[in-house]
């Protein structure tokens, strides 16, 4: 009985430790077939080992915005990196955290929350520790 209770508590803990906004991951690649790319930018990484990545913001026909991180090849073993939309090249109080991840590989798509003023955000910033500065950034045009 004691082992069962320990197992139940452990399972509850692991279930509660989920990543930010997993419900916003776009799983169906066909969901963007008729979407329009409204802004795009190439990722610039602070570590020269990583030189790939394109950011796109799509607007679907149903007016939903989707953030696309395409052709990505970034991974850290030490900490989660946070992905932000920002109006400046720094994370500020007006920046919006989209999600966290340790690995960004291939094509990743995230539905953005409704009510976000997408044209106000001209930068995508990937950042770990806020004191260390950005790991990568892209200017969205």
C-alpha positions, -999 to 999 in steps of 0.1 A, spaced: 0 0 0 29 23 9 45 17 -25 12 23 -43 8 57 -26 44 67 -35 38 57 -71 5 77 -72 22 108 -57 51 105 -82 27 102 -111 7 132 -100 39 153 -97 52 144 -132 18 151 -148 17 185 -131 52 194 -145 43 200 -181 57 226 -205 42 260 -211 12 260 -234 14 225 -248 -22 229 -261 -10 254 -286 13 230 -305 -1 226 -341 0 189 -348 -17 189 -382 7 201 -409 -22 206 -433 -36 233 -409 -13 258 -427 -21 249 -463 -42 280 -470 -25 303 -444 -7 335 -454 28 343 -442 25 378 -427 61 381 -414 93 362 -416 129 364 -404 161 344 -403 174 332 -369 208 347 -358 224 325 -330 249 337 -305 267 303 -308 281 298 -343 275 261 -341 239 269 -348 232 287 -380 198 274 -391 163 285 -385 136 306 -401 107 322 -382 74 327 -398 41 341 -385 11 327 -404 -24 339 -404 -49 312 -412 -82 318 -430 -100 316 -396 -79 346 -384 -58 325 -361 -21 333 -360 5 305 -359 42 309 -351 64 287 -372 100 279 -363 113 261 -394 145 243 -403 156 245 -367 186 227 -352 191 239 -316 194 220 -284 206 227 -249 212 200 -223 214 224 -193 183 246 -192 150 254 -209 151 282 -234 121 305 -235 107 318 -268 94 353 -268 77 377 -292 90 412 -285 86 448 -298 124 454 -291 155 433 -294 154 426 -257 129 408 -235 109 434 -216 77 435 -196 57 439 -228 73 408 -244 51 377 -247 65 343 -237 52 318 -263 67 285 -249 98 269 -233 119 241 -247 153 224 -245 153 213 -281 140 229 -313 145 206 -343 129 206 -377 96 225 -381 77 235 -350 43 253 -350 25 270 -322 -9 287 -322 -7 321 -307 -33 332 -282 -61 353 -295 -60 390 -286 -22 394 -293 -15 425 -314 8 406 -338 20 436 -358 34 452 -326 60 424 -323 90 428 -346 114 403 -330 114 367 -319 139 361 -291 151 327 -277 165 332 -243 176 311 -214 187 329 -183 176 365 -185 209 378 -172 228 359 -200 210 376 -229 195 360 -260 206 326 -274 191 336 -307 169 363 -323 152 371 -356 139 404 -370 104 398 -383 96 416 -416 
